[in-house]
């Protein structure tokens, strides 16, 4: 029984780690998209005024 419990713990930890990695990847992706969007907007603005 003890082995099954620790195996379950390991699985839970791996699952939590995967969730954290996915959340971090999503956050990075959102931030990159926001940066790209801002850069695009400023480039359009510069082209308009220039």
Short mmCIF file of the C-alpha atoms (twelve columns), coordinates in Angstrom:
data_MODEL
# 
_entry.id   MODEL 
# 
loop_
_atom_site.group_PDB 
_atom_site.id 
_atom_site.type_symbol 
_atom_site.label_atom_id 
_atom_site.label_alt_id 
_atom_site.label_comp_id 
_atom_site.label_asym_id 
_atom_site.label_seq_id 
_atom_site.Cartn_x 
_atom_site.Cartn_y 
_atom_site.Cartn_z 
_atom_site.pdbx_PDB_model_num 
ATOM 1  C CA . UNK A 1  0.000 0.000  0.000   1 
ATOM 2  C CA . UNK A 2  2.766 2.410  0.887   1 
ATOM 3  C CA . UNK A 3  4.329 2.122  -2.572  1 
ATOM 4  C CA . UNK A 4  1.017 2.840  -4.259  1 
ATOM 5  C CA . UNK A 5  0.548 5.909  -2.086  1 
ATOM 6  C CA . UNK A 6  4.007 7.320  -2.884  1 
ATOM 7  C CA . UNK A 7  3.430 6.542  -6.563  1 
ATOM 8  C CA . UNK A 8  0.209 8.484  -6.355  1 
ATOM 9  C CA . UNK A 9  2.056 11.352 -4.662  1 
ATOM 10 C CA . UNK A 10 4.652 11.391 -7.435  1 
ATOM 11 C CA . UNK A 11 1.899 11.420 -10.052 1 
ATOM 12 C CA . UNK A 12 0.187 14.297 -8.257  1 
ATOM 13 C CA . UNK A 13 3.447 16.230 -8.083  1 
ATOM 14 C CA . UNK A 14 4.163 15.637 -11.766 1 
ATOM 15 C CA . UNK A 15 0.654 16.746 -12.612 1 
ATOM 16 C CA . UNK A 16 1.060 19.907 -10.541 1 
ATOM 17 C CA . UNK A 17 4.437 20.605 -12.168 1 
ATOM 18 C CA . UNK A 18 2.932 20.131 -15.627 1 
ATOM 19 C CA . UNK A 19 0.099 22.508 -14.759 1 
ATOM 20 C CA . UNK A 20 2.596 25.104 -13.546 1 
ATOM 21 C CA . UNK A 21 4.680 24.743 -16.712 1 
ATOM 22 C CA . UNK A 22 1.593 25.114 -18.892 1 
ATOM 23 C CA . UNK A 23 0.490 28.176 -16.930 1 
ATOM 24 C CA . UNK A 24 3.957 29.699 -17.298 1 
ATOM 25 C CA . UNK A 25 4.006 28.966 -21.033 1 
ATOM 26 C CA . UNK A 26 0.584 30.563 -21.448 1 
ATOM 27 C CA . UNK A 27 1.689 33.626 -19.488 1 
ATOM 28 C CA . UNK A 28 4.833 33.970 -21.615 1 
ATOM 29 C CA . UNK A 29 2.797 33.530 -24.794 1 
ATOM 30 C CA . UNK A 30 0.267 36.154 -23.728 1 
ATOM 31 C CA . UNK A 31 3.037 38.568 -22.824 1 
ATOM 32 C CA . UNK A 32 4.824 37.969 -26.131 1 
ATOM 33 C CA . UNK A 33 1.569 38.517 -28.002 1 
ATOM 34 C CA . UNK A 34 0.963 41.750 -26.101 1 
ATOM 35 C CA . UNK A 35 4.500 42.938 -26.862 1 
ATOM 36 C CA . UNK A 36 4.110 42.071 -30.546 1 
ATOM 37 C CA . UNK A 37 0.756 43.828 -30.622 1 
ATOM 38 C CA . UNK A 38 2.237 46.948 -29.027 1 
ATOM 39 C CA . UNK A 39 5.182 46.912 -31.429 1 
ATOM 40 C CA . UNK A 40 2.797 46.534 -34.374 1 
ATOM 41 C CA . UNK A 41 0.631 49.381 -33.126 1 
ATOM 42 C CA . UNK A 42 3.599 51.707 -32.652 1 
ATOM 43 C CA . UNK A 43 4.946 50.780 -36.096 1 
ATOM 44 C CA . UNK A 44 1.572 51.604 -37.631 1 
ATOM 45 C CA . UNK A 45 1.514 54.886 -35.718 1 
ATOM 46 C CA . UNK A 46 5.020 55.760 -36.901 1 
ATOM 47 C CA . UNK A 47 4.099 54.924 -40.503 1 
ATOM 48 C CA . UNK A 48 0.979 57.093 -40.245 1 
ATOM 49 C CA . UNK A 49 2.820 60.153 -38.956 1 
ATOM 50 C CA . UNK A 50 5.943 59.559 -41.020 1 
# 
